[in-house]
Amino acid sequence: MKIVELNKNEYKGYELEYEYTTRFHYAVIIKKKKNIVISIKKKKMRKTEKKFTDHLFAEYIENPRAFAIFEKKKMIGVIEGSLESWNKRYRIWNFIVDKRYRKEGYGKELFKYMVELAKKEDARAIVLEVQSCNEGAIGFYMSQGLHFVGMDTMSYTNNDIEEKEVRLEFGMRLK
C-alpha cells in the first residue's frame, strides 16, 4: 500500500464525493435550568443515506497537504490536513475512503500517516470534524484513539439538533 502526496496545482478543487449509510446518530440534548446540562446519546434512527461533496485544497485552509492511495489510477482513499499555526493543532479537513474499499485497512494507514506527519510538524494535537449521524466514521475515529472534544449545534443549519446532524469535534493529544 503506497501513500503518495498530491500535488496542489494538479489536485486543487478536486471533487470528493462523501457517501455513507447510517442507522444511528448521536443525539445532542441540552437542558437549561439553573445550569447547562449537555448529554450526547447514541440513538437508533431510520436507515438514512447521506451524500455531500467537498473539494481538496480549499482557499481557506492554511498550507494544506493531501495524501492518497491509488489502485491502478483510481484514487481509493485520501486525507487532507494542515497545521493551524495559531494554536499548533493539526486539523484533518478531508478524509475519505471509497465505500468499496472500507474496512480493508486503507483508512488506518492514511490516518497513521497523518498522525506521524503532524508529530513531525510539532503539532500538539490532531482534530477533525464529523457529523453526529456518521456513526461509522465516529466508530472508526474512536478506534484510532480520538475522543470527543466539542461540538457546534448550528454549523450546518440553524436546526442541526432537530435534523440529527450536529458537528462534532474529535481529537487526540500528540504531546
CYANA upper distance limits for C-alpha pairs under 8 A (distance plus 0.5 A):
  1 MET  CA     69 ILE  CA      7.68
  1 MET  CA    106 TYR  CA      8.50
  2 LYS  CA     69 ILE  CA      6.61
  2 LYS  CA     70 PHE  CA      8.17
  3 ILE  CA     67 PHE  CA      6.83
  3 ILE  CA     68 ALA  CA      6.01
  3 ILE  CA     69 ILE  CA      5.52
  3 ILE  CA     70 PHE  CA      8.39
  3 ILE  CA    110 LEU  CA      7.88
  4 VAL  CA     67 PHE  CA      5.91
  4 VAL  CA     68 ALA  CA      5.95
  4 VAL  CA     69 ILE  CA      7.01
  5 GLU  CA     65 ARG  CA      7.91
  5 GLU  CA     66 ALA  CA      6.36
  5 GLU  CA     67 PHE  CA      4.83
  5 GLU  CA     68 ALA  CA      6.97
  6 LEU  CA     10 GLU  CA      8.11
  6 LEU  CA     11 TYR  CA      7.18
  6 LEU  CA     65 ARG  CA      7.97
  6 LEU  CA     66 ALA  CA      5.99
  6 LEU  CA     67 PHE  CA      6.05
  6 LEU  CA     68 ALA  CA      7.35
  7 ASN  CA     11 TYR  CA      6.57
  8 LYS  CA     12 LYS  CA      5.83
  8 LYS  CA     57 PHE  CA      7.17
  8 LYS  CA     65 ARG  CA      8.23
 11 TYR  CA     56 LEU  CA      7.21
 11 TYR  CA     57 PHE  CA      7.92
 12 LYS  CA     55 HIS  CA      8.10
 12 LYS  CA     56 LEU  CA      6.13
 12 LYS  CA     57 PHE  CA      5.54
 12 LYS  CA     58 ALA  CA      7.77
 13 GLY  CA     55 HIS  CA      5.49
 13 GLY  CA     56 LEU  CA      5.71
 13 GLY  CA     57 PHE  CA      6.76
 13 GLY  CA     58 ALA  CA      7.34
 14 TYR  CA     55 HIS  CA      5.77
 14 TYR  CA     56 LEU  CA      5.81
 14 TYR  CA     57 PHE  CA      8.47
 15 GLU  CA     53 THR  CA      7.10
 15 GLU  CA     54 ASP  CA      6.39
 15 GLU  CA     55 HIS  CA      5.12
 15 GLU  CA     56 LEU  CA      7.28
 16 LEU  CA     53 THR  CA      5.93
 16 LEU  CA     54 ASP  CA      5.68
 16 LEU  CA     55 HIS  CA      6.14
 16 LEU  CA     56 LEU  CA      7.88
 16 LEU  CA     96 ILE  CA      8.46
 17 GLU  CA     51 LYS  CA      7.66
 17 GLU  CA     52 PHE  CA      6.62
 17 GLU  CA     53 THR  CA      5.20
 17 GLU  CA     54 ASP  CA      7.33
 18 TYR  CA     50 LYS  CA      8.34
 18 TYR  CA     51 LYS  CA      5.97
 18 TYR  CA     52 PHE  CA      5.77
 18 TYR  CA     53 THR  CA      6.28
 18 TYR  CA     54 ASP  CA      8.19
 18 TYR  CA     96 ILE  CA      7.49
 19 GLU  CA     49 GLU  CA      7.84
 19 GLU  CA     50 LYS  CA      6.11
 19 GLU  CA     51 LYS  CA      4.97
 19 GLU  CA     52 PHE  CA      7.27
 19 GLU  CA     99 LYS  CA      8.07
 20 TYR  CA     49 GLU  CA      6.36
 20 TYR  CA     50 LYS  CA      5.91
 20 TYR  CA     51 LYS  CA      7.25
 20 TYR  CA     99 LYS  CA      8.23
 20 TYR  CA    134 ASN  CA      7.85
 21 THR  CA     47 LYS  CA      7.44
 21 THR  CA     48 THR  CA      6.09
 21 THR  CA     49 GLU  CA      4.84
 21 THR  CA     50 LYS  CA      6.68
 21 THR  CA    134 ASN  CA      8.37
 22 THR  CA     47 LYS  CA      6.19
 22 THR  CA     48 THR  CA      5.88
 22 THR  CA     49 GLU  CA      6.97
 22 THR  CA     50 LYS  CA      8.46
 22 THR  CA    133 CYS  CA      7.23
 22 THR  CA    134 ASN  CA      6.87
 22 THR  CA    135 GLU  CA      6.84
 22 THR  CA    136 GLY  CA      7.82
 23 ARG  CA     44 LYS  CA      6.37
 23 ARG  CA     45 MET  CA      5.71
 23 ARG  CA     46 ARG  CA      6.27
 23 ARG  CA     47 LYS  CA      5.05
 23 ARG  CA     48 THR  CA      6.93
 23 ARG  CA    135 GLU  CA      8.31
 24 PHE  CA     42 LYS  CA      7.16
 24 PHE  CA     43 LYS  CA      5.99
 24 PHE  CA     44 LYS  CA      4.89
 24 PHE  CA     45 MET  CA      5.71
 24 PHE  CA     46 ARG  CA      8.31
 24 PHE  CA     47 LYS  CA      8.39
 24 PHE  CA    133 CYS  CA      6.73
 24 PHE  CA    134 ASN  CA      8.29
 24 PHE  CA    135 GLU  CA      6.54
 25 HIS  CA     42 LYS  CA      6.21
 25 HIS  CA     43 LYS  CA      6.05
 25 HIS  CA     44 LYS  CA      7.04
 25 HIS  CA     45 MET  CA      7.35
 25 HIS  CA    132 SER  CA      6.06
 25 HIS  CA    133 CYS  CA      4.50
 25 HIS  CA    134 ASN  CA      7.33
 25 HIS  CA    135 GLU  CA      6.64
 25 HIS  CA    164 LYS  CA      7.08
 25 HIS  CA    165 GLU  CA      8.26
 26 TYR  CA     40 ILE  CA      6.38
 26 TYR  CA     41 LYS  CA      5.73
 26 TYR  CA     42 LYS  CA      4.82
 26 TYR  CA     43 LYS  CA      6.59
 26 TYR  CA    132 SER  CA      5.60
 26 TYR  CA    133 CYS  CA      6.71
 26 TYR  CA    135 GLU  CA      8.21
 26 TYR  CA    164 LYS  CA      8.05
 27 ALA  CA     39 SER  CA      8.47
 27 ALA  CA     40 ILE  CA      5.86
 27 ALA  CA     41 LYS  CA      5.69
 27 ALA  CA     42 LYS  CA      6.62
 27 ALA  CA     43 LYS  CA      6.98
 27 ALA  CA    132 SER  CA      7.84
 27 ALA  CA    161 ILE  CA      7.81
 27 ALA  CA    164 LYS  CA      7.00
 28 VAL  CA     38 ILE  CA      7.67
 28 VAL  CA     39 SER  CA      6.43
 28 VAL  CA     40 ILE  CA      5.12
 28 VAL  CA     41 LYS  CA      7.31
 28 VAL  CA    161 ILE  CA      6.82
 28 VAL  CA    166 VAL  CA      8.08
 29 ILE  CA     38 ILE  CA      6.18
 29 ILE  CA     39 SER  CA      5.70
 29 ILE  CA     40 ILE  CA      6.76
 29 ILE  CA    161 ILE  CA      8.49
 30 ILE  CA     36 ILE  CA      7.44
 30 ILE  CA     37 VAL  CA      6.22
 30 ILE  CA     38 ILE  CA      5.07
 30 ILE  CA     39 SER  CA      7.10
 31 LYS  CA     35 ASN  CA      8.50
 31 LYS  CA     36 ILE  CA      6.28
 31 LYS  CA     37 VAL  CA      5.59
 31 LYS  CA     38 ILE  CA      6.95
 32 LYS  CA     36 ILE  CA      5.18
 32 LYS  CA     37 VAL  CA      6.98
 54 ASP  CA     94 ASN  CA      8.43
 56 LEU  CA     66 ALA  CA      8.20
 56 LEU  CA     80 GLU  CA      7.81
 56 LEU  CA     94 ASN  CA      7.98
 57 PHE  CA     61 ILE  CA      7.42
 57 PHE  CA     64 PRO  CA      6.62
 57 PHE  CA     65 ARG  CA      8.21
 57 PHE  CA     66 ALA  CA      8.43
 61 ILE  CA     82 SER  CA      7.65
 62 GLU  CA     82 SER  CA      6.86
 62 GLU  CA     83 LEU  CA      7.80
 62 GLU  CA     84 GLU  CA      7.44
 63 ASN  CA     82 SER  CA      6.43
 63 ASN  CA     83 LEU  CA      7.93
 64 PRO  CA     80 GLU  CA      7.21
 64 PRO  CA     81 GLY  CA      6.06
 64 PRO  CA     82 SER  CA      5.20
 64 PRO  CA     83 LEU  CA      8.38
 65 ARG  CA     80 GLU  CA      6.09
 65 ARG  CA     81 GLY  CA      6.09
 65 ARG  CA     82 SER  CA      6.69
 66 ALA  CA     78 VAL  CA      7.43
 66 ALA  CA     79 ILE  CA      6.08
 66 ALA  CA     80 GLU  CA      4.57
 66 ALA  CA     81 GLY  CA      6.95
 67 PHE  CA     78 VAL  CA      6.10
 67 PHE  CA     79 ILE  CA      5.95
 67 PHE  CA     80 GLU  CA      6.92
 67 PHE  CA    110 LEU  CA      8.07
 68 ALA  CA     75 MET  CA      7.15
 68 ALA  CA     76 ILE  CA      7.98
 68 ALA  CA     77 GLY  CA      5.95
 68 ALA  CA     78 VAL  CA      4.71
 68 ALA  CA     79 ILE  CA      6.97
 68 ALA  CA    110 LEU  CA      8.07
 69 ILE  CA     75 MET  CA      6.44
 69 ILE  CA     76 ILE  CA      6.35
 69 ILE  CA     77 GLY  CA      5.74
 69 ILE  CA     78 VAL  CA      7.02
 69 ILE  CA    106 TYR  CA      8.17
 70 PHE  CA     74 LYS  CA      5.78
 70 PHE  CA     75 MET  CA      4.86
 70 PHE  CA     76 ILE  CA      5.99
 70 PHE  CA     77 GLY  CA      7.64
 71 GLU  CA     75 MET  CA      7.01
 71 GLU  CA     76 ILE  CA      7.08
 76 ILE  CA     97 VAL  CA      6.23
 76 ILE  CA     98 ASP  CA      5.66
 76 ILE  CA    101 TYR  CA      7.44
 77 GLY  CA     95 PHE  CA      8.12
 77 GLY  CA     96 ILE  CA      6.08
 77 GLY  CA     97 VAL  CA      4.57
 77 GLY  CA     98 ASP  CA      6.57
 77 GLY  CA    106 TYR  CA      7.36
 77 GLY  CA    107 GLY  CA      7.63
 77 GLY  CA    110 LEU  CA      8.28
 78 VAL  CA     94 ASN  CA      7.96
 78 VAL  CA     95 PHE  CA      6.19
 78 VAL  CA     96 ILE  CA      6.03
 78 VAL  CA     97 VAL  CA      7.00
 78 VAL  CA    110 LEU  CA      7.80
 79 ILE  CA     92 ILE  CA      7.73
 79 ILE  CA     93 TRP  CA      8.19
 79 ILE  CA     94 ASN  CA      5.97
 79 ILE  CA     95 PHE  CA      4.76
 79 ILE  CA     96 ILE  CA      7.05
 79 ILE  CA    110 LEU  CA      7.02
 79 ILE  CA    111 PHE  CA      8.01
 79 ILE  CA    114 MET  CA      8.19
 80 GLU  CA     92 ILE  CA      6.29
 80 GLU  CA     93 TRP  CA      6.05
 80 GLU  CA     94 ASN  CA      5.48
 80 GLU  CA     95 PHE  CA      6.87
 81 GLY  CA     90 TYR  CA      7.26
 81 GLY  CA     91 ARG  CA      5.90
 81 GLY  CA     92 ILE  CA      4.67
 81 GLY  CA     93 TRP  CA      5.79
 81 GLY  CA     94 ASN  CA      7.51
 81 GLY  CA    114 MET  CA      8.20
 82 SER  CA     90 TYR  CA      6.05
 82 SER  CA     91 ARG  CA      6.05
 82 SER  CA     92 ILE  CA      7.24
 82 SER  CA     93 TRP  CA      8.23
 83 LEU  CA     88 LYS  CA      6.78
 83 LEU  CA     89 ARG  CA      6.34
 83 LEU  CA     90 TYR  CA      4.80
 83 LEU  CA     91 ARG  CA      6.80
 83 LEU  CA    118 ALA  CA      7.86
 83 LEU  CA    121 GLU  CA      7.99
 83 LEU  CA    123 ALA  CA      7.40
 84 GLU  CA     88 LYS  CA      5.91
 84 GLU  CA     89 ARG  CA      5.88
 84 GLU  CA     90 TYR  CA      6.43
 84 GLU  CA     91 ARG  CA      7.34
 85 SER  CA     89 ARG  CA      7.95
 88 LYS  CA    122 ASP  CA      7.98
 88 LYS  CA    123 ALA  CA      5.51
 88 LYS  CA    124 ARG  CA      6.31
 88 LYS  CA    125 ALA  CA      7.83
 89 ARG  CA    123 ALA  CA      5.75
 89 ARG  CA    124 ARG  CA      6.17
 89 ARG  CA    125 ALA  CA      5.40
 89 ARG  CA    126 ILE  CA      6.14
 89 ARG  CA    127 VAL  CA      7.46
 90 TYR  CA    118 ALA  CA      6.44
 90 TYR  CA    123 ALA  CA      6.31
 90 TYR  CA    124 ARG  CA      8.21
 90 TYR  CA    125 ALA  CA      6.64
 90 TYR  CA    126 ILE  CA      5.14
 90 TYR  CA    127 VAL  CA      6.78
 91 ARG  CA    126 ILE  CA      6.29
 91 ARG  CA    127 VAL  CA      5.43
 91 ARG  CA    128 LEU  CA      6.20
 92 ILE  CA    126 ILE  CA      7.86
 92 ILE  CA    127 VAL  CA      6.77
 92 ILE  CA    128 LEU  CA      5.59
 92 ILE  CA    129 GLU  CA      8.34
 93 TRP  CA    128 LEU  CA      7.18
 93 TRP  CA    129 GLU  CA      8.18
 96 ILE  CA    107 GLY  CA      8.12
 97 VAL  CA    101 TYR  CA      7.02
 97 VAL  CA    102 ARG  CA      6.63
 97 VAL  CA    106 TYR  CA      7.66
 97 VAL  CA    107 GLY  CA      6.82
 98 ASP  CA    102 ARG  CA      7.06
101 TYR  CA    106 TYR  CA      7.95
102 ARG  CA    106 TYR  CA      7.65
102 ARG  CA    107 GLY  CA      7.81
103 LYS  CA    107 GLY  CA      8.28
105 GLY  CA    109 GLU  CA      6.78
106 TYR  CA    110 LEU  CA      6.73
107 GLY  CA    111 PHE  CA      6.53
108 LYS  CA    112 LYS  CA      6.49
108 LYS  CA    144 GLN  CA      8.06
109 GLU  CA    113 TYR  CA      6.56
110 LEU  CA    114 MET  CA      6.77
111 PHE  CA    115 VAL  CA      6.73
112 LYS  CA    116 GLU  CA      6.83
113 TYR  CA    117 LEU  CA      6.78
114 MET  CA    118 ALA  CA      6.56
115 VAL  CA    119 LYS  CA      6.74
115 VAL  CA    126 ILE  CA      7.78
116 GLU  CA    120 LYS  CA      6.78
117 LEU  CA    121 GLU  CA      6.78
118 ALA  CA    122 ASP  CA      6.90
118 ALA  CA    123 ALA  CA      5.87
118 ALA  CA    125 ALA  CA      8.48
118 ALA  CA    126 ILE  CA      7.74
119 LYS  CA    123 ALA  CA      6.05
119 LYS  CA    124 ARG  CA      8.14
119 LYS  CA    174 LEU  CA      7.29
123 ALA  CA    174 LEU  CA      7.45
123 ALA  CA    175 LYS  CA      8.49
124 ARG  CA    173 ARG  CA      6.69
124 ARG  CA    174 LEU  CA      5.65
124 ARG  CA    175 LYS  CA      5.82
125 ALA  CA    171 GLY  CA      7.38
125 ALA  CA    172 MET  CA      6.03
125 ALA  CA    173 ARG  CA      4.80
125 ALA  CA    174 LEU  CA      5.31
125 ALA  CA    175 LYS  CA      7.54
126 ILE  CA    171 GLY  CA      5.93
126 ILE  CA    172 MET  CA      5.88
126 ILE  CA    173 ARG  CA      7.08
126 ILE  CA    174 LEU  CA      7.51
127 VAL  CA    169 GLU  CA      7.37
127 VAL  CA    170 PHE  CA      6.15
127 VAL  CA    171 GLY  CA      4.62
127 VAL  CA    172 MET  CA      7.10
128 LEU  CA    169 GLU  CA      6.21
128 LEU  CA    170 PHE  CA      6.03
128 LEU  CA    171 GLY  CA      6.89
129 GLU  CA    167 ARG  CA      6.95
129 GLU  CA    168 LEU  CA      6.19
129 GLU  CA    169 GLU  CA      5.15
129 GLU  CA    170 PHE  CA      6.88
130 VAL  CA    134 ASN  CA      7.35
130 VAL  CA    137 ALA  CA      7.85
130 VAL  CA    138 ILE  CA      7.57
130 VAL  CA    167 ARG  CA      6.43
130 VAL  CA    168 LEU  CA      5.82
130 VAL  CA    169 GLU  CA      6.88
130 VAL  CA    170 PHE  CA      8.02
131 GLN  CA    165 GLU  CA      6.08
131 GLN  CA    166 VAL  CA      6.11
131 GLN  CA    167 ARG  CA      5.42
131 GLN  CA    168 LEU  CA      6.42
132 SER  CA    138 ILE  CA      8.41
132 SER  CA    164 LYS  CA      7.37
132 SER  CA    165 GLU  CA      5.72
132 SER  CA    166 VAL  CA      5.61
132 SER  CA    167 ARG  CA      6.72
132 SER  CA    168 LEU  CA      6.56
133 CYS  CA    164 LYS  CA      6.86
133 CYS  CA    165 GLU  CA      6.06
133 CYS  CA    166 VAL  CA      8.15
134 ASN  CA    138 ILE  CA      6.80
135 GLU  CA    139 GLY  CA      6.65
136 GLY  CA    140 PHE  CA      6.79
137 ALA  CA    141 TYR  CA      6.61
138 ILE  CA    142 MET  CA      6.67
139 GLY  CA    143 SER  CA      6.69
140 PHE  CA    144 GLN  CA      6.92
141 TYR  CA    145 GLY  CA      7.14
141 TYR  CA    146 LEU  CA      5.98
141 TYR  CA    147 HIS  CA      8.17
141 TYR  CA    170 PHE  CA      8.20
142 MET  CA    146 LEU  CA      5.40
142 MET  CA    147 HIS  CA      6.47
145 GLY  CA    172 MET  CA      7.15
146 LEU  CA    170 PHE  CA      6.33
146 LEU  CA    171 GLY  CA      5.43
146 LEU  CA    172 MET  CA      5.36
147 HIS  CA    170 PHE  CA      5.67
147 HIS  CA    171 GLY  CA      6.00
147 HIS  CA    172 MET  CA      6.97
148 PHE  CA    168 LEU  CA      7.78
148 PHE  CA    169 GLU  CA      6.54
148 PHE  CA    170 PHE  CA      4.98
148 PHE  CA    171 GLY  CA      7.01
149 VAL  CA    168 LEU  CA      8.35
149 VAL  CA    169 GLU  CA      6.01
149 VAL  CA    170 PHE  CA      5.75
149 VAL  CA    171 GLY  CA      6.59
150 GLY  CA    168 LEU  CA      6.50
150 GLY  CA    169 GLU  CA      5.45
150 GLY  CA    170 PHE  CA      7.55
151 MET  CA    166 VAL  CA      7.68
151 MET  CA    167 ARG  CA      6.01
151 MET  CA    168 LEU  CA      4.86
151 MET  CA    169 GLU  CA      6.06
152 ASP  CA    166 VAL  CA      7.01
152 ASP  CA    167 ARG  CA      5.72
152 ASP  CA    168 LEU  CA      7.11
153 THR  CA    158 ASN  CA      8.24
153 THR  CA    159 ASN  CA      8.25
153 THR  CA    160 ASP  CA      6.16
153 THR  CA    161 ILE  CA      6.74
153 THR  CA    166 VAL  CA      5.86
153 THR  CA    167 ARG  CA      6.95
154 MET  CA    158 ASN  CA      5.46
154 MET  CA    159 ASN  CA      7.18
154 MET  CA    160 ASP  CA      6.27
154 MET  CA    166 VAL  CA      7.88
154 MET  CA    167 ARG  CA      8.41
155 SER  CA    160 ASP  CA      7.81
155 SER  CA    166 VAL  CA      7.74
155 SER  CA    167 ARG  CA      6.71
156 TYR  CA    160 ASP  CA      6.97
156 TYR  CA    165 GLU  CA      8.41
156 TYR  CA    166 VAL  CA      8.08
156 TYR  CA    167 ARG  CA      8.01
159 ASN  CA    163 GLU  CA      6.55
160 ASP  CA    164 LYS  CA      6.57
160 ASP  CA    165 GLU  CA      5.69
160 ASP  CA    166 VAL  CA      5.61
161 ILE  CA    165 GLU  CA      6.79
161 ILE  CA    166 VAL  CA      6.37
